[in-house]
């Protein structure tokens, strides 16, 4: 009986140690408030935004086939026409492939 309790205690301690190791440095769950940053040299409105990522043809096809409005169409032929139209619009919107 004591061996069983000892093993369960060892298991509990090892799990607790592993979880404590994961929590070290995690500021999202920290109780202490985050330090406020000093005055930034540039306002947020003037920060450079990264260029939007260009989609590949496969990603465009996936996005169009998974569109909820297109998936509601029961007729496969009509759905394919809608997907083709969607693909053309997305390619045109990003300026080609």
MODELLER restraints for C-alpha pairs under 7 A, 6 or more apart:
rsr = mdl.restraints
at = mdl.atoms
rsr.add(forms.Gaussian(group=physical.xy_distance, feature=features.Distance(at['CA:54:A'], at['CA:94:A']), mean=6.97, stdev=0.5))
rsr.add(forms.Gaussian(group=physical.xy_distance, feature=features.Distance(at['CA:56:A'], at['CA:97:A']), mean=6.70, stdev=0.5))
rsr.add(forms.Gaussian(group=physical.xy_distance, feature=features.Distance(at['CA:57:A'], at['CA:97:A']), mean=6.95, stdev=0.5))
rsr.add(forms.Gaussian(group=physical.xy_distance, feature=features.Distance(at['CA:60:A'], at['CA:87:A']), mean=6.22, stdev=0.5))
rsr.add(forms.Gaussian(group=physical.xy_distance, feature=features.Distance(at['CA:60:A'], at['CA:90:A']), mean=6.98, stdev=0.5))
rsr.add(forms.Gaussian(group=physical.xy_distance, feature=features.Distance(at['CA:61:A'], at['CA:87:A']), mean=6.36, stdev=0.5))
rsr.add(forms.Gaussian(group=physical.xy_distance, feature=features.Distance(at['CA:64:A'], at['CA:83:A']), mean=5.55, stdev=0.5))
rsr.add(forms.Gaussian(group=physical.xy_distance, feature=features.Distance(at['CA:64:A'], at['CA:86:A']), mean=5.93, stdev=0.5))
rsr.add(forms.Gaussian(group=physical.xy_distance, feature=features.Distance(at['CA:64:A'], at['CA:87:A']), mean=6.47, stdev=0.5))
rsr.add(forms.Gaussian(group=physical.xy_distance, feature=features.Distance(at['CA:65:A'], at['CA:83:A']), mean=6.17, stdev=0.5))
rsr.add(forms.Gaussian(group=physical.xy_distance, feature=features.Distance(at['CA:70:A'], at['CA:79:A']), mean=6.10, stdev=0.5))
rsr.add(forms.Gaussian(group=physical.xy_distance, feature=features.Distance(at['CA:70:A'], at['CA:82:A']), mean=6.68, stdev=0.5))
rsr.add(forms.Gaussian(group=physical.xy_distance, feature=features.Distance(at['CA:73:A'], at['CA:79:A']), mean=5.95, stdev=0.5))
rsr.add(forms.Gaussian(group=physical.xy_distance, feature=features.Distance(at['CA:91:A'], at['CA:97:A']), mean=6.22, stdev=0.5))
